[in-house]
Amino acid sequence: MRDFGTDEEWTVLPGEEAMTVSVLGRGALDSRLVAAWRSLDEDLAVPNPFFSEWFLRPALTHLDPHRAVRLCVIRRARDGLLVGLFPFEIGTRYARLPLRHIAIWKHAHGYDGTPLMRRGYALPVLTAMFDWIDGRPFGARFLRLTQLPLDPVMDGFLKDACTFAGRTPRQQSRVERAQLTDAQDYETLIATALSGKKRKELRRQARRFGELGAAQFIDLSTADTAMQGAVHEFIALESAGWKASAANGEPLARSEGERAFFTQAMRGGARAGAVSCLALTLDTAMVAMLFTLRSGRHLAAFKTSYDERHAANSPGFRLIMEASRRALSEPGIDSLDSCARPSHPVVDRLWPERLPVVTINIPTRHPNDARLLDFAATIERLKARTTKGDIPCST
């Protein structure tokens, strides 16, 4: 597929709140748009580091080899202010039916599909998206919001937008993953999650681990050269562990493109002050590492790995405990998303709160499109009953 510039531009929501919707490819990402994108990143109604400029641009470059992904850019018509942005791909089939749709892009290393929406513009942006899809761009009959963390704020925005646009959203799937919020206190959290016997065992493991050398938790430097070194250390740790051989491991060393994406994204995020790396070290060796992404007052536990030769001393578990302590004591942090699969053996045990993550389909205003979507959703639910993964939900 060609690397296109602007495919088309639509004006939606006519009047004082008129918006323009543009579809762009990588070739259209000039310095002016990049600057506007970075400004948008700093003023979001709902945080999402995975669509930040420093993260998404490397993903587009290295994880979209066929150049199939487009950017939807929403601006305020009267002055061109960038108020919304998200990557999407064009789906041609749904539930084995030839049903074209616009789907928020997801890849193996992206865990949040929330569109970027400027603070104060969430309702106009979502409404503009629905108005745009009504024109059936690229022949699409519905919009698919994928990997959408549905916290109360986003849930409220979506409900208001659907009510305003006269839509009934169809929730295709729902899972719940662990999250940590500032409503919790660290000492209470640990006392509730871990029995006295388990806490005693962890202290014993820490002493035993400390006997092997100088053990400590450290925040790795975010300087460019140091961050590149941290990336290489992490990939080496991950490649030596279970992720390299497990069917669902998704190791970063699986391909040259994934390594290049991770390196570029972590270095760019560190320069933007949005990436940090916490490590458990033994003398000078990395034993466990956690890369965390930040967007506003929100953190995402992006990637973690540990040296399995030290598994008997629970380095990964202890690293997550330390990350929890730091997140709960750091001013200005509201939440930490585990980005983990449901029933994760570590974070699900430590963090009692759950974040719903959904896939939602929203049809155009044309009645036939809604009927076709409902028919396809019925087929999809029947198929989902025989597979593992997302939990199918009623329409």
C-alpha positions in Angstrom: 0.0 0.0 0.0 1.3 3.4 -0.9 2.4 5.9 1.8 -0.3 8.5 1.3 -0.6 12.0 2.5 -4.0 13.6 3.0 -6.7 11.2 1.6 -9.6 13.5 2.3 -10.8 16.2 4.7 -14.3 16.4 6.1 -16.0 19.2 7.9 -18.3 17.8 10.6 -20.5 19.3 13.4 -21.2 22.5 11.5 -21.6 25.7 13.5 -19.4 27.3 16.2 -18.1 23.8 17.2 -17.3 22.8 13.6 -14.5 20.3 13.3 -12.4 19.1 10.4 -11.4 15.4 10.2 -8.3 14.6 8.1 -6.8 11.2 7.2 -3.1 11.2 7.1 -0.2 8.9 6.4 3.4 8.9 7.6 4.4 11.1 4.7 2.2 13.9 6.1 3.9 14.0 9.5 5.7 17.3 9.1 7.3 19.3 11.9 4.2 21.5 12.4 1.9 18.5 12.9 4.5 16.8 15.2 4.7 20.0 17.3 0.8 20.1 17.5 0.7 16.4 18.5 3.2 16.9 21.3 1.1 19.9 22.5 -2.0 17.7 22.5 -0.1 15.0 24.5 0.3 17.5 27.3 -3.3 18.5 27.6 -5.4 15.3 27.4 -8.9 14.7 28.7 -8.0 11.0 29.2 -4.3 10.0 29.4 -2.9 7.5 26.9 0.9 7.2 26.6 0.5 4.6 23.8 -0.7 7.2 21.3 1.8 9.8 22.4 4.0 11.1 19.6 7.2 9.6 21.0 5.5 6.1 21.2 3.2 6.0 18.3 5.5 7.3 15.6 8.1 4.5 16.2 5.3 2.0 16.2 4.0 3.3 12.8 7.5 3.2 11.4 8.5 -0.3 12.6 5.3 -2.3 13.3 3.3 -1.4 10.3 5.5 -2.8 7.4 2.6 -2.7 4.9 1.8 1.0 5.6 -1.8 0.1 6.2 -2.3 2.3 9.2 -3.7 5.8 8.9 -4.0 8.7 11.3 -7.3 10.4 11.9 -6.6 14.0 12.9 -9.4 16.2 14.3 -9.0 19.9 14.4 -11.1 22.8 15.5 -12.3 24.4 12.2 -12.1 28.0 13.1 -8.4 28.0 13.9 -6.9 24.5 13.2 -6.3 23.6 16.8 -5.5 19.9 17.1 -8.1 18.4 19.4 -8.1 14.7 18.6 -5.9 12.0 17.0 -5.9 8.3 16.7 -4.4 5.6 14.4 -6.7 3.3 12.5 -6.8 0.6 10.0 -9.6 -0.4 7.6 -11.1 -3.8 8.3 -12.8 -5.6 5.4 -14.5 -8.4 7.3 -16.2 -9.0 10.6 -17.5 -12.4 11.8 -16.6 -13.8 8.4 -18.9 -11.3 6.7 -17.7 -8.7 4.2 -18.4 -5.8 6.5 -16.0 -2.9 6.2 -15.2 -0.8 9.2 -12.8 1.6 10.8 -10.8 0.0 13.7 -8.5 1.7 16.2 -5.1 0.2 15.4 -3.7 -2.3 17.9 -0.4 -4.1 17.8 1.4 -6.6 20.0 3.0 -4.0 22.2 0.2 -1.5 22.5 -2.2 -1.8 25.5 -4.5 1.2 25.3 -6.6 2.3 22.3 -8.1 5.5 23.8 -8.2 8.2 21.2 -6.2 11.3 22.1 -8.7 14.1 23.1 -7.8 17.5 24.2 -9.0 18.5 27.7 -12.4 20.1 27.3 -13.0 18.6 23.9 -13.8 14.9 24.6 -17.4 15.2 23.7 -16.8 17.2 20.5 -14.0 14.8 19.4 -16.1 11.7 20.0 -19.1 13.3 18.3 -16.9 14.3 15.3 -15.7 10.7 15.0 -19.3 9.5 14.9 -20.3 12.2 12.4 -17.3 11.3 10.2 -18.2 7.6 10.2 -21.7 8.5 9.1 -20.2 9.5 5.7 -19.0 5.8 5.4 -15.4 6.7 4.8 -13.6 3.9 2.9 -17.0 2.2 2.8 -17.0 1.7 6.5 -20.3 0.7 8.2 -19.1 1.0 11.8 -16.4 2.2 14.1 -14.5 -0.2 16.3 -13.0 1.1 19.5 -10.4 -1.5 20.5 -8.5 -2.0 23.7 -10.5 0.8 25.4 -9.9 1.1 29.2 -13.3 2.0 30.4 -12.8 3.8 33.6 -15.6 6.0 34.9 -14.3 9.1 33.1 -14.1 7.5 29.7 -17.3 5.7 30.3 -19.0 9.0 31.0 -17.6 10.7 27.9 -18.6 7.7 25.6 -22.2 7.6 27.0 -22.6 11.3 26.6 -21.3 11.2 23.0 -23.5 8.3 22.1 -26.6 9.9 23.6 -25.8 13.2 21.8 -25.3 11.4 18.4 -28.3 9.0 18.9 -26.2 5.9 18.9 -26.4 2.6 20.8 -22.8 1.2 21.3 -22.3 -2.5 21.0 -19.9 -3.9 23.5 -18.2 -6.8 21.7 -15.9 -8.0 24.4 -14.7 -7.1 27.9 -11.8 -8.2 30.1 -10.5 -6.8 33.4 -6.9 -6.2 34.3 -5.3 -5.1 37.5 -4.7 -1.5 38.3 -3.4 0.5 41.2 -4.9 3.8 42.2 -4.0 6.5 44.7 -7.1 5.5 46.8 -4.9 2.8 48.3 -2.1 3.0 51.0 0.9 0.8 50.4 1.2 -0.7 53.9 -2.5 -1.6 53.8 -2.2 -2.9 50.3 0.6 -5.3 51.2 -1.0 -6.4 54.5 -4.3 -7.2 52.7 -2.7 -8.9 49.7 -0.1 -11.0 51.4 -0.4 -13.2 54.5 2.1 -12.8 57.3 3.7 -16.0 56.3 4.2 -14.8 52.7 5.7 -11.4 53.9 8.1 -13.3 56.1 9.1 -15.5 53.2 9.8 -12.5 51.0 12.0 -10.9 53.8 13.9 -14.2 54.0 14.3 -14.3 50.2 15.6 -10.7 50.2 18.2 -11.5 52.9 19.3 -14.6 50.9 19.5 -12.6 47.7 21.5 -9.9 49.5 24.1 -12.5 50.5 24.9 -13.0 46.8 26.2 -9.4 46.4 25.1 -5.7 46.7 21.4 -5.8 46.0 19.4 -2.6 45.4 16.5 -1.0 43.6 17.7 1.8 41.3 16.1 4.3 38.9 18.1 4.0 35.7 19.3 7.2 34.1 17.1 8.6 31.3 20.1 10.1 29.5 20.1 9.0 25.9 23.1 6.7 26.0 22.1 5.2 29.4 18.6 4.5 28.1 19.9 2.8 25.1 22.0 0.6 27.4 18.9 -0.1 29.5 17.0 -1.2 26.4 19.7 -3.6 25.4 19.9 -5.0 29.0 16.2 -5.5 29.0 16.1 -7.3 25.6 18.8 -9.6 26.8 16.9 -10.4 30.0 13.7 -11.1 28.1 15.4 -13.2 25.4 16.9 -15.5 28.1 13.5 -16.1 29.7 10.2 -17.7 29.1 8.9 -15.1 26.7 11.4 -16.2 24.1 9.8 -19.6 23.8 6.2 -19.2 25.0 3.5 -19.0 22.3 2.1 -15.8 23.9 5.4 -14.4 25.0 5.7 -11.6 22.4 9.4 -11.0 23.0 10.9 -7.7 21.7 13.8 -9.7 20.1 11.3 -11.6 17.9 12.0 -9.2 15.0 14.4 -6.4 14.0 11.4 -4.1 13.7 10.3 -4.7 17.3 13.7 -4.1 18.6 14.0 -0.9 16.6 10.6 0.2 17.8 11.3 -0.4 21.5 14.7 1.3 21.3 13.4 4.4 19.5 10.2 4.7 21.7 12.0 4.3 25.0 14.7 6.8 24.1 12.2 9.3 22.7 9.9 8.8 25.8 12.9 9.3 28.1 13.8 12.6 26.4 10.1 13.7 26.8 10.2 12.8 30.5 7.6 10.1 29.9 9.6 6.9 30.3 11.4 5.6 33.4 13.1 2.3 34.2 13.2 0.7 37.7 15.7 -2.1 38.1 16.7 -4.6 40.8 20.4 -5.1 40.6 22.9 -7.4 42.1 26.3 -5.8 42.1 26.4 -4.5 38.5 24.0 -7.1 37.0 20.4 -6.4 36.1 18.2 -9.0 37.7 14.8 -7.5 37.1 13.6 -4.5 35.1 10.4 -2.5 34.6 9.8 0.2 32.0 7.0 2.5 32.9 5.2 5.1 30.7 3.7 8.3 31.9 0.9 10.4 30.5 -0.3 13.2 32.7 -1.1 11.8 36.2 -1.3 8.2 34.8 1.4 5.5 34.7 1.4 2.3 32.6 3.6 -0.7 33.5 4.7 -1.3 29.9 7.4 -4.0 30.0 8.9 -6.1 32.8 11.3 -9.0 32.9 13.6 -10.8 35.3 16.6 -13.1 35.4 15.1 -16.6 35.8 18.3 -17.9 37.4 17.2 -15.9 40.5 13.6 -17.1 40.4 13.8 -18.7 43.8 14.2 -15.2 45.3 11.2 -13.7 43.6 12.9 -10.8 41.9 10.0 -10.0 39.7 7.5 -10.0 42.5 9.7 -7.8 44.6 10.2 -5.4 41.7 6.4 -5.0 41.4 6.1 -4.4 45.1 8.7 -1.6 44.9 7.1 -0.1 41.9 3.8 -0.1 43.8 5.3 1.6 46.8 6.9 4.3 44.6 3.7 4.9 42.6 1.6 5.3 45.8 4.1 7.7 47.4 4.9 9.9 44.3 2.9 13.1 44.3 0.8 13.7 41.1 0.1 10.1 40.3 -3.5 8.9 40.2 -3.2 5.5 38.7 -0.9 2.7 37.5 -2.2 0.4 34.8 -0.7 -3.1 35.0 -1.1 -3.6 31.2 -1.2 -7.3 32.2 -3.4 -10.1 31.0 -6.3 -11.1 33.2 -5.4 -13.4 36.1 -1.8 -12.4 36.1 -0.1 -14.3 38.9 1.7 -11.3 40.4 -0.3 -8.1 39.9 -3.7 -9.7 40.3 -2.5 -10.9 43.7 -1.1 -7.5 44.8 -3.6 -5.1 43.3 -7.3 -5.6 44.1 -8.7 -3.0 41.7 -9.7 -4.0 38.2 -9.8 -1.9 35.1 -12.4 -3.0 32.4 -10.9 -3.0 28.9 -13.5 -3.3 26.2 -14.0 -3.5 22.4 -17.0 -1.4 21.4 -18.6 -1.3 18.0 -20.5 1.8 17.0 -22.6 1.7 13.8 -23.3 4.6 11.4 -26.6 6.3 11.6 -27.9 4.3 8.7 -30.4 1.6 10.0 -29.1 -1.1 7.7 -25.6 -0.7 9.0 -26.8 -1.2 12.6 -28.8 -4.3 11.6 -25.8 -5.8 9.8 -23.6 -5.1 12.7 -26.0 -6.8 15.1 -26.2 -9.9 12.9 -22.4 -10.1 12.7 -22.1 -9.6 16.4 -24.4 -12.6 17.0 -22.1 -14.7 14.9 -19.1 -13.4 16.7 -20.5 -14.2 20.1 -21.3 -17.8 19.1 -17.7 -18.2 17.8 -16.3 -16.6 21.0 -17.9 -19.3 23.2 -15.6 -21.9 21.7 -12.4 -19.8 22.2 -10.5 -18.5 25.1 -9.7 -14.8 25.6 -12.1 -11.9 25.7 -15.4 -12.4 27.4 -18.3 -11.8 24.9 -20.9 -9.3 26.0 -24.5 -8.8 24.9 -25.3 -6.0 22.5 
